[in-house]
């Protein structure tokens, strides 16, 4: 049975929080820092966060994110 690939979320800042989504079915909230990179993967749920406007983001308009980010 095929599994779903991890979710990709485009963010405006290099500091993001992740709680896995789904309320009680998620994981503890963690803060992730990209540092010099333009993408980071959550160690709990494998969500991939990509900085909008970076080379890793699609060339066309990146989709909006409902995940808050601190600049």
RASULCOR-V152265 format. One line per field, one symbol per residue. psi: psi as a letter, one per 20 degrees, with the letter a starting at -180 (. if undefined). burial: I if it has 16 or more other ideal C-beta (glycine too) atoms within 10 Angstrom, else O. Layout:
psi=???
burial=???
This chain:
psi=pqqpqqqpppqirioqqpjirjciibrqpqppphcirjqqppigijqppppqirhiqqhrpqqqqjpqqp.
burial=OOOOOOOIIIIIOIIIOIIIOOOOOOOOOOOIOIOOOIIIOIOOIOIOIIIIOOOOIOOOOIOOIOIOIOO
